[in-house]
Amino acid sequence: MDVANIVAQVEMERQIAAKRLADLDQLLEALRRFDGTRALTADAATKTARPVQSKATAEHWADARQQYEAGTPISEIAKWFPLSDASLYARMKQERWKKPQPQDHA
C-alpha cells in the first residue's frame, strides 16, 4: 500500500472540495443579498453589491481573522463569534486571509 500516494490524492480531493465549498459560500452570500421577493434589485442590476447586515463587529472580524491565521478551523471560529461558516469563508476569500501553515510534527 502506497500511503504517501493515498495521502496526496486525498489532499487533492480536499483542495477541490474546499474550492467548491468556497464557490458555494460565495453564491449563498450573493443569494442572501436579495430579499427573496424580487428577482433583481437596483444594486444587482447595476452590479454593485449591497452590504450584508451582520451582527459581527469590526472587532469580531479582526479577531476571527487572527484566529484563522493562527490555525484555528473556521468551524471553531464560527462557534465563538456571531458569524456563520459561510460568511467566514466568503470574507476569508474576499480579503485573502493568509492560510495557516501546517504544523511540523517531526
DOMAR-504303 format. One record per residue: residue number from 1; chain; x, y, z of N, C-alpha, C in turn. Coordinates in Angstrom, 2 decimals. Example, Ala and Ser with C-alpha at 12.3 -4.5 7.8 and 13.67 -1.06 7.14 Angstrom:
! residues 2
{rec 1 'A' {13.19 -5.69 7.80} {12.30 -4.50 7.80} {13.20 -3.30 7.80}}
{rec 2 'A' {12.85 -2.25 7.08} {13.67 -1.06 7.14} {12.90 0.03 7.87}}
This chain:
! residues 106
{rec 1 'A' {0.85 -1.17 0.00} {0.00 0.00 0.00} {0.90 1.24 0.00}}
{rec 2 'A' {0.66 2.14 -0.94} {1.44 3.37 -1.05} {0.71 4.49 -0.31}}
{rec 3 'A' {0.98 4.62 0.98} {0.29 5.58 1.83} {0.54 7.01 1.37}}
{rec 4 'A' {1.75 7.31 0.98} {2.08 8.67 0.54} {1.23 9.06 -0.67}}
{rec 5 'A' {1.03 8.14 -1.58} {0.21 8.42 -2.77} {-1.25 8.62 -2.38}}
{rec 6 'A' {-1.74 7.82 -1.46} {-3.13 7.96 -1.00} {-3.32 9.29 -0.30}}
{rec 7 'A' {-2.36 9.67 0.53} {-2.43 10.96 1.22} {-2.46 12.10 0.20}}
{rec 8 'A' {-1.63 12.02 -0.81} {-1.59 13.06 -1.85} {-2.92 13.15 -2.58}}
{rec 9 'A' {-3.53 12.01 -2.88} {-4.82 12.00 -3.56} {-5.91 12.60 -2.68}}
{rec 10 'A' {-5.90 12.24 -1.41} {-6.91 12.76 -0.50} {-6.74 14.27 -0.32}}
{rec 11 'A' {-5.50 14.72 -0.22} {-5.24 16.17 -0.11} {-5.75 16.90 -1.34}}
{rec 12 'A' {-5.53 16.33 -2.52} {-6.00 16.95 -3.75} {-7.53 17.02 -3.75}}
{rec 13 'A' {-8.18 15.92 -3.35} {-9.64 15.92 -3.27} {-10.13 16.95 -2.26}}
{rec 14 'A' {-9.41 17.09 -1.16} {-9.78 18.07 -0.14} {-9.69 19.49 -0.69}}
{rec 15 'A' {-8.64 19.77 -1.44} {-8.48 21.10 -2.03} {-9.60 21.39 -3.03}}
{rec 16 'A' {-9.96 20.40 -3.83} {-11.05 20.57 -4.79} {-12.35 20.83 -4.04}}
{rec 17 'A' {-12.59 20.07 -2.97} {-13.81 20.25 -2.18} {-13.82 21.63 -1.51}}
{rec 18 'A' {-12.67 22.08 -1.01} {-12.59 23.40 -0.37} {-12.90 24.50 -1.37}}
{rec 19 'A' {-12.38 24.36 -2.59} {-12.65 25.35 -3.64} {-14.14 25.36 -3.97}}
{rec 20 'A' {-14.72 24.19 -4.10} {-16.15 24.09 -4.40} {-16.97 24.69 -3.26}}
{rec 21 'A' {-16.59 24.40 -2.03} {-17.29 24.95 -0.88} {-17.20 26.48 -0.87}}
{rec 22 'A' {-16.03 27.01 -1.15} {-15.86 28.47 -1.20} {-16.74 29.07 -2.29}}
{rec 23 'A' {-16.81 28.40 -3.45} {-17.68 28.88 -4.53} {-19.15 28.85 -4.11}}
{rec 24 'A' {-19.55 27.79 -3.45} {-20.93 27.69 -2.97} {-21.23 28.74 -1.91}}
{rec 25 'A' {-20.28 28.98 -1.01} {-20.46 30.01 0.00} {-20.62 31.38 -0.63}}
{rec 26 'A' {-19.83 31.64 -1.66} {-19.94 32.92 -2.35} {-21.31 33.06 -3.02}}
{rec 27 'A' {-21.78 31.99 -3.63} {-23.11 32.00 -4.25} {-24.18 32.22 -3.20}}
{rec 28 'A' {-24.07 31.54 -2.06} {-25.05 31.73 -0.99} {-25.06 33.17 -0.49}}
{rec 29 'A' {-23.90 33.75 -0.33} {-23.83 35.14 0.12} {-24.53 36.06 -0.89}}
{rec 30 'A' {-24.31 35.83 -2.17} {-24.95 36.65 -3.19} {-26.46 36.46 -3.16}}
{rec 31 'A' {-26.92 35.24 -3.01} {-28.36 34.98 -2.95} {-28.99 35.60 -1.73}}
{rec 32 'A' {-28.27 35.60 -0.62} {-28.81 36.18 0.62} {-28.95 37.69 0.54}}
{rec 33 'A' {-28.27 38.31 -0.40} {-28.37 39.76 -0.56} {-29.73 40.16 -1.10}}
{rec 34 'A' {-30.39 39.26 -1.76} {-31.72 39.53 -2.29} {-32.74 39.28 -1.21}}
{rec 35 'A' {-33.82 40.05 -1.26} {-34.82 39.89 -0.20} {-35.79 38.75 -0.47}}
{rec 36 'A' {-35.66 38.08 -1.58} {-36.49 36.92 -1.87} {-37.78 37.25 -2.59}}
{rec 37 'A' {-38.15 38.51 -2.67} {-39.41 38.86 -3.33} {-39.20 39.42 -4.72}}
{rec 38 'A' {-38.00 39.86 -5.00} {-37.70 40.41 -6.33} {-36.55 39.63 -6.93}}
{rec 39 'A' {-36.60 39.41 -8.23} {-35.52 38.68 -8.89} {-34.26 39.54 -8.92}}
{rec 40 'A' {-34.40 40.81 -9.14} {-33.25 41.72 -9.19} {-33.55 42.97 -8.39}}
{rec 41 'A' {-32.56 43.47 -7.71} {-32.69 44.76 -7.05} {-31.93 45.78 -7.89}}
{rec 42 'A' {-32.07 47.03 -7.57} {-31.33 48.05 -8.31} {-29.84 47.81 -8.17}}
{rec 43 'A' {-29.41 47.41 -6.99} {-28.00 47.14 -6.78} {-27.52 46.00 -7.67}}
{rec 44 'A' {-28.32 44.93 -7.76} {-27.92 43.79 -8.58} {-27.92 44.17 -10.06}}
{rec 45 'A' {-28.88 44.98 -10.46} {-28.96 45.37 -11.87} {-27.75 46.20 -12.29}}
{rec 46 'A' {-27.20 46.97 -11.36} {-26.03 47.79 -11.69} {-24.73 47.11 -11.30}}
{rec 47 'A' {-24.83 45.87 -10.84} {-23.68 45.05 -10.49} {-22.88 45.59 -9.30}}
{rec 48 'A' {-23.55 46.28 -8.40} {-22.88 46.71 -7.17} {-23.53 45.96 -6.01}}
{rec 49 'A' {-22.74 45.43 -5.15} {-23.26 44.64 -4.04} {-23.70 45.54 -2.90}}
{rec 50 'A' {-24.84 45.21 -2.34} {-25.28 45.89 -1.13} {-24.55 45.26 0.04}}
{rec 51 'A' {-24.22 46.04 1.06} {-23.58 45.43 2.23} {-24.54 44.49 2.93}}
{rec 52 'A' {-24.03 43.37 3.36} {-24.84 42.40 4.10} {-24.83 42.80 5.56}}
{rec 53 'A' {-26.02 42.88 6.14} {-26.12 43.24 7.55} {-25.63 42.06 8.39}}
{rec 54 'A' {-24.84 42.36 9.37} {-24.26 41.32 10.21} {-24.26 41.77 11.65}}
{rec 55 'A' {-24.37 40.81 12.55} {-24.26 41.11 13.98} {-22.80 41.25 14.40}}
{rec 56 'A' {-21.91 40.88 13.51} {-20.49 40.91 13.81} {-19.95 42.34 13.71}}
{rec 57 'A' {-19.10 42.68 14.65} {-18.45 43.99 14.64} {-17.12 43.88 13.91}}
{rec 58 'A' {-16.50 45.02 13.68} {-15.17 45.03 13.07} {-14.18 44.27 13.96}}
{rec 59 'A' {-14.39 44.37 15.27} {-13.52 43.64 16.20} {-13.70 42.13 16.06}}
{rec 60 'A' {-14.96 41.69 15.88} {-15.22 40.27 15.66} {-14.45 39.78 14.44}}
{rec 61 'A' {-14.55 40.54 13.35} {-13.88 40.13 12.10} {-12.36 40.10 12.29}}
{rec 62 'A' {-11.83 41.10 12.96} {-10.38 41.13 13.18} {-9.93 39.94 14.04}}
{rec 63 'A' {-10.70 39.66 15.09} {-10.37 38.52 15.96} {-10.50 37.20 15.20}}
{rec 64 'A' {-11.55 37.09 14.39} {-11.76 35.87 13.61} {-10.60 35.66 12.63}}
{rec 65 'A' {-10.18 36.74 11.99} {-9.06 36.62 11.05} {-7.79 36.18 11.78}}
{rec 66 'A' {-7.53 36.79 12.91} {-6.34 36.45 13.69} {-6.38 34.98 14.11}}
{rec 67 'A' {-7.54 34.51 14.54} {-7.68 33.11 14.93} {-7.45 32.19 13.74}}
{rec 68 'A' {-8.03 32.54 12.58} {-7.88 31.71 11.38} {-6.41 31.63 10.98}}
{rec 69 'A' {-5.75 32.79 10.94} {-4.36 32.82 10.50} {-3.43 32.13 11.51}}
{rec 70 'A' {-3.93 31.93 12.74} {-3.16 31.20 13.74} {-3.42 29.69 13.64}}
{rec 71 'A' {-4.34 29.30 12.76} {-4.58 27.88 12.53} {-5.87 27.32 13.09}}
{rec 72 'A' {-6.71 28.17 13.67} {-7.99 27.69 14.21} {-8.94 27.40 13.06}}
{rec 73 'A' {-9.58 26.23 13.06} {-10.52 25.90 11.98} {-11.71 26.86 11.96}}
{rec 74 'A' {-12.21 27.13 10.76} {-13.35 28.04 10.59} {-14.55 27.56 11.40}}
{rec 75 'A' {-14.79 26.26 11.43} {-15.94 25.74 12.17} {-15.86 26.10 13.66}}
{rec 76 'A' {-14.66 26.14 14.21} {-14.48 26.54 15.61} {-14.67 28.04 15.78}}
{rec 77 'A' {-14.13 28.82 14.86} {-14.26 30.28 14.94} {-15.73 30.67 14.90}}
{rec 78 'A' {-16.51 30.01 14.04} {-17.93 30.34 13.91} {-18.69 30.10 15.21}}
{rec 79 'A' {-18.20 29.21 16.05} {-18.85 28.96 17.33} {-18.63 30.09 18.33}}
{rec 80 'A' {-17.52 30.81 18.18} {-17.15 31.84 19.15} {-17.70 33.22 18.83}}
{rec 81 'A' {-17.98 33.47 17.56} {-18.42 34.79 17.12} {-19.79 34.68 16.46}}
{rec 82 'A' {-20.52 35.79 16.34} {-21.82 35.74 15.66} {-21.62 35.71 14.14}}
{rec 83 'A' {-20.92 34.68 13.67} {-20.59 34.55 12.25} {-20.89 33.13 11.80}}
{rec 84 'A' {-21.35 33.00 10.57} {-21.57 31.66 10.03} {-20.30 31.19 9.32}}
{rec 85 'A' {-20.22 29.89 9.13} {-19.10 29.34 8.36} {-19.06 30.00 6.98}}
{rec 86 'A' {-20.24 30.14 6.37} {-20.32 30.69 5.01} {-19.80 32.12 4.96}}
{rec 87 'A' {-20.18 32.95 5.95} {-19.71 34.33 5.92} {-18.21 34.40 6.19}}
{rec 88 'A' {-17.71 33.51 7.04} {-16.27 33.47 7.30} {-15.51 33.07 6.04}}
{rec 89 'A' {-15.98 32.03 5.34} {-15.31 31.61 4.11} {-15.35 32.73 3.06}}
{rec 90 'A' {-16.50 33.39 2.96} {-16.62 34.47 1.97} {-15.66 35.62 2.29}}
{rec 91 'A' {-15.61 36.02 3.55} {-14.72 37.11 3.96} {-13.25 36.69 3.78}}
{rec 92 'A' {-12.95 35.44 4.15} {-11.59 34.91 4.02} {-11.14 34.99 2.55}}
{rec 93 'A' {-12.02 34.59 1.66} {-11.69 34.61 0.23} {-11.59 36.04 -0.28}}
{rec 94 'A' {-12.55 36.87 0.08} {-12.59 38.25 -0.39} {-11.36 39.04 0.06}}
{rec 95 'A' {-10.96 38.88 1.31} {-9.84 39.64 1.85} {-8.51 38.90 1.76}}
{rec 96 'A' {-8.55 37.69 1.20} {-7.35 36.87 1.01} {-6.57 36.69 2.30}}
{rec 97 'A' {-7.28 36.15 3.29} {-6.62 35.86 4.56} {-5.51 34.86 4.31}}
{rec 98 'A' {-4.45 34.96 5.10} {-3.32 34.05 4.97} {-3.73 32.67 5.47}}
{rec 99 'A' {-3.40 31.66 4.67} {-3.70 30.29 5.07} {-2.76 29.89 6.20}}
{rec 100 'A' {-3.29 29.19 7.19} {-2.40 28.73 8.26} {-1.37 27.74 7.71}}
{rec 101 'A' {-0.17 27.84 8.23} {0.89 26.93 7.81} {0.74 25.63 8.55}}
{rec 102 'A' {0.94 24.51 7.85} {0.86 23.21 8.53} {1.92 23.11 9.63}}
{rec 103 'A' {1.55 22.50 10.71} {2.49 22.33 11.83} {3.44 21.19 11.52}}
{rec 104 'A' {4.69 21.37 11.84} {5.70 20.34 11.65} {5.71 19.46 12.90}}
{rec 105 'A' {5.31 18.21 12.74} {5.24 17.29 13.86} {6.42 16.34 13.92}}
{rec 106 'A' {7.53 16.78 13.42} {8.72 15.91 13.40} {9.41 15.86 14.74}}
